[in-house]
Amino acid sequence: METWKLIILFASCFFGGISVFFFKKDNTQRLKLILSFSGAYLFSITVLHLIPEVYQQTDEMIGLFILTGFLFQILLEQFSEGIEHGHVHKHEHDHYAFPFGIIISLCVHGLLEGMPLAKGHQNELVFGIVLHHIPAAFALGSVLLQNRVGNKAIVLLLIVFALMTPIGYFLGHSIDNGTIGEIDLYFDRMMAIVIGIFLHISTTILFESSVDHHFNLKKVIAVAAGVGIALVGFFTA
């Protein structure tokens, strides 16, 4: 994968996180539109590209691993509090504590998301990951500020989080090339787990971006744009 893509993956996450120092006002509606677009795009590339690719294999257990990934993301969110899809939960003043669970679960999430980049459809995946990492990193920065973590520590933690997806790419590339033992034999199953994670993230974003399930023209346009761009990439590939 080209170096500039790795730079974009890192920079979008890092700068999305540190922007919390400059944009502290609540802008829920705009964030929801961005999330709707990114959720629709991520869901579309998962259905159009990733799922057909893993099902080309003869492994009859692929569906089980997709389901495992879906359920694993539910488990991760018990610790991350939904930050992967832009959630920021305000805590009472007597509950400030360093959010170890959030940091660890987000790092695992970012690492797993980078692994499919070792295969094809990199442009689509890079774009999808970037779009949902920006609000996720912003939400992480907000939570760290709420928990009175120092600014230097916040910057350091955002760097660690931003590095996880590029590291995941290198790990996936090593596995796919068989340079890490014989684990490359299970690469497609690992990709199926990531697909399950993508399905959970994207569908959760789409459901949660609705306001009381009322018709919202702006949201419909954002979702249509996300699906449309994914379709253009699909038919021009």
C-alpha positions in Angstrom: 0.0 0.0 0.0 1.2 3.5 -0.8 2.8 5.5 2.0 0.4 8.4 1.5 -2.6 6.1 2.4 -0.9 5.2 5.7 -0.3 8.9 6.4 -3.9 9.7 5.7 -5.1 6.9 8.0 -2.8 8.2 10.8 -3.4 11.9 10.2 -7.2 11.8 10.0 -7.4 9.9 13.3 -4.9 12.1 15.1 -6.1 15.5 13.9 -9.7 14.4 14.4 -8.8 13.7 18.0 -6.8 16.9 18.8 -9.5 19.0 17.2 -11.4 18.6 20.5 -9.1 21.3 21.8 -10.3 23.8 19.3 -14.0 22.8 18.7 -15.6 22.2 22.0 -19.1 23.4 21.1 -21.7 20.7 20.6 -22.5 20.3 16.9 -24.6 17.2 17.0 -26.5 17.6 13.7 -23.4 18.0 11.5 -21.7 15.1 13.3 -24.8 12.9 12.6 -24.7 13.8 8.9 -21.0 12.9 8.7 -21.7 9.6 10.5 -24.7 8.8 8.2 -22.5 9.2 5.2 -19.6 7.2 6.6 -21.9 4.4 7.9 -23.6 4.1 4.5 -20.3 4.0 2.7 -18.7 1.5 5.1 -21.8 -0.8 4.9 -21.8 -0.6 1.1 -18.2 -1.5 0.6 -18.6 -4.3 3.0 -21.5 -5.8 1.1 -20.2 -5.0 -2.4 -16.5 -5.9 -1.9 -15.5 -7.7 1.3 -18.3 -10.2 1.8 -18.2 -11.5 -1.9 -14.5 -11.8 -1.6 -14.4 -14.0 1.5 -17.3 -16.1 0.2 -15.3 -17.0 -2.9 -13.3 -19.3 -0.6 -14.5 -22.9 0.0 -14.5 -22.4 3.8 -18.0 -23.3 5.0 -17.3 -21.6 8.3 -17.0 -18.1 6.9 -20.5 -17.1 8.0 -19.8 -18.2 11.6 -16.7 -16.0 11.7 -18.7 -13.0 10.4 -21.2 -13.5 13.2 -18.3 -13.8 15.6 -16.9 -10.5 14.5 -20.4 -8.9 14.9 -20.7 -10.2 18.5 -17.1 -9.3 19.3 -17.8 -5.7 18.4 -20.8 -5.7 20.8 -18.4 -7.0 23.5 -15.8 -4.3 22.7 -18.5 -1.6 23.0 -19.2 -2.6 26.6 -15.8 -1.1 27.3 -15.5 1.6 24.6 -19.0 3.0 25.3 -19.7 3.3 21.6 -16.9 5.7 20.8 -16.3 3.8 17.5 -19.5 5.4 16.1 -19.1 8.9 17.6 -20.7 8.5 21.0 -19.7 10.8 23.8 -21.2 10.0 27.2 -21.1 12.7 29.8 -20.2 11.4 33.2 -21.1 12.8 36.6 -18.3 14.8 38.4 -17.8 12.1 41.0 -17.0 9.4 38.4 -13.8 10.7 36.9 -11.3 7.9 36.2 -8.8 7.0 33.6 -10.7 5.1 30.9 -8.5 2.1 30.4 -11.3 0.0 28.9 -12.0 2.6 26.3 -8.4 2.9 25.2 -7.7 -0.8 25.0 -11.0 -1.6 23.2 -10.4 1.2 20.7 -6.9 0.1 20.0 -8.1 -3.5 19.4 -10.8 -2.1 17.1 -8.3 0.0 15.1 -5.8 -2.8 14.8 -8.4 -5.2 13.4 -9.8 -2.6 11.0 -6.3 -2.2 9.4 -6.0 -5.9 8.5 -8.3 -6.0 5.4 -6.1 -3.3 3.8 -3.6 -6.1 3.1 -6.0 -7.3 0.5 -7.6 -5.5 -2.4 -10.1 -2.6 -2.5 -7.7 -0.4 -0.5 -9.0 3.0 -1.7 -12.6 2.2 -0.7 -11.5 0.8 2.7 -9.1 3.6 3.4 -11.8 6.2 2.7 -14.4 4.3 4.9 -12.0 3.9 7.8 -10.9 7.5 7.7 -14.5 8.8 7.6 -15.5 6.9 10.8 -12.2 7.4 12.6 -12.4 11.2 12.6 -15.6 11.3 14.8 -14.4 8.4 16.8 -11.1 10.1 17.6 -13.0 13.3 18.4 -15.2 11.4 20.8 -12.1 9.8 22.4 -10.5 13.2 22.9 -13.8 14.5 24.5 -14.0 11.6 26.9 -10.3 12.0 27.9 -10.9 15.7 28.6 -14.0 14.9 30.7 -11.9 12.5 32.7 -9.4 15.2 33.4 -6.5 13.5 31.5 -3.7 15.9 30.9 -3.3 17.5 27.5 0.1 15.8 26.8 -1.3 12.4 27.8 -4.3 13.0 25.5 -2.0 13.7 22.6 0.1 10.7 23.3 -3.0 8.4 23.6 -4.3 9.8 20.3 -1.0 9.0 18.6 -1.2 5.4 19.9 -4.8 5.1 18.6 -3.9 6.6 15.3 -1.1 4.1 14.8 -3.2 1.1 15.4 -4.8 0.9 11.9 -1.4 1.2 10.1 0.0 -1.4 12.4 -3.0 -3.6 11.6 -2.2 -3.2 7.9 1.4 -4.4 8.4 0.2 -7.3 10.5 -2.4 -8.3 7.9 0.2 -8.0 5.2 2.6 -10.2 7.1 -0.1 -12.8 7.7 -1.3 -12.7 4.1 2.2 -13.3 2.8 2.8 -16.2 5.2 5.7 -14.5 7.0 4.1 -15.2 10.4 4.2 -19.0 10.7 1.3 -20.7 9.1 -1.3 -18.3 10.3 -1.9 -17.1 6.7 -4.1 -20.2 6.3 -6.6 -18.5 8.5 -6.4 -15.0 7.0 -9.9 -15.2 5.3 -11.4 -16.2 8.6 -9.8 -13.2 10.3 -11.1 -11.0 7.5 -14.6 -12.5 8.1 -14.3 -11.3 11.8 -13.4 -7.8 10.6 -16.4 -7.9 8.2 -18.7 -8.7 11.1 -17.2 -5.7 13.0 -17.8 -3.4 10.0 -21.3 -4.6 9.7 -22.0 -3.8 13.3 -20.3 -0.4 13.2 -22.0 0.7 10.0 -25.5 -0.4 10.9 -25.3 1.0 14.4 -24.3 4.4 12.9 -27.2 4.3 10.5 -29.8 3.5 13.1 -28.4 5.8 15.8 -28.1 8.8 13.4 -31.9 8.9 13.2 -33.8 11.4 15.4 -36.9 9.6 16.8 -37.0 7.7 13.5 -38.5 10.7 11.7 -37.9 11.4 8.0 -34.8 13.6 7.6 -34.0 14.8 4.1 -30.4 15.7 5.0 -29.8 12.2 6.4 -31.3 10.6 3.3 -29.0 12.7 1.1 -26.0 11.8 3.2 -26.8 8.1 3.1 -27.5 8.2 -0.7 -24.2 9.9 -1.2 -22.3 7.3 0.7 -24.0 4.4 -1.1 -23.6 6.2 -4.5 -19.8 6.7 -4.1 -19.4 3.1 -3.1 -21.4 2.0 -6.2 -19.3 4.2 -8.5 -16.2 2.5 -7.1 -17.8 -0.9 -7.5 -18.8 -0.4 -11.2 -15.5 1.3 -12.2 -13.2 -1.2 -10.5 
